[in-house]
Amino acid sequence: MAKSRLHLSIDSNLHKEVRKRIPKRQISALVEELLERELAGEFQR
């Protein structure tokens, strides 16, 4: 139980670090690119 809580706190800290270092614009651009690739893959099948 303590281990999973520790993991959760590490994950949230890591997430905060990532959000501090990567601008929101960059994140949304990455998400859009991933979605476009996913859609392109769907259409190719």
C-alpha positions in Angstrom: 0.0 0.0 0.0 2.7 2.4 1.0 4.6 1.5 -2.2 1.7 2.4 -4.5 1.2 5.7 -2.7 4.9 6.4 -3.1 4.6 5.7 -6.8 1.6 8.0 -7.1 3.5 10.9 -5.5 6.5 10.2 -7.7 4.2 10.2 -10.8 2.5 13.5 -9.8 5.9 15.1 -9.1 7.2 13.9 -12.5 4.1 15.2 -14.2 4.5 18.6 -12.6 8.1 18.7 -13.8 7.1 17.8 -17.3 4.4 20.5 -17.3 6.9 23.1 -16.0 9.4 22.2 -18.7 7.2 21.7 -21.7 5.0 24.7 -22.8 1.3 23.9 -23.2 1.4 24.9 -26.9 4.0 22.2 -27.5 1.9 19.6 -25.6 -1.2 20.3 -27.7 0.8 20.3 -30.9 2.2 16.8 -30.0 -1.4 15.6 -29.1 -2.7 16.9 -32.4 0.1 15.2 -34.3 -0.6 11.9 -32.6 -4.3 12.2 -33.4 -3.6 13.0 -37.0 -1.3 10.0 -37.3 -3.9 7.8 -35.6 -6.6 9.0 -38.1 -4.3 8.6 -41.1 -3.6 5.0 -39.9 -7.3 4.4 -39.7 -8.0 5.7 -43.2 -5.1 3.6 -44.6 -6.6 0.3 -43.3 
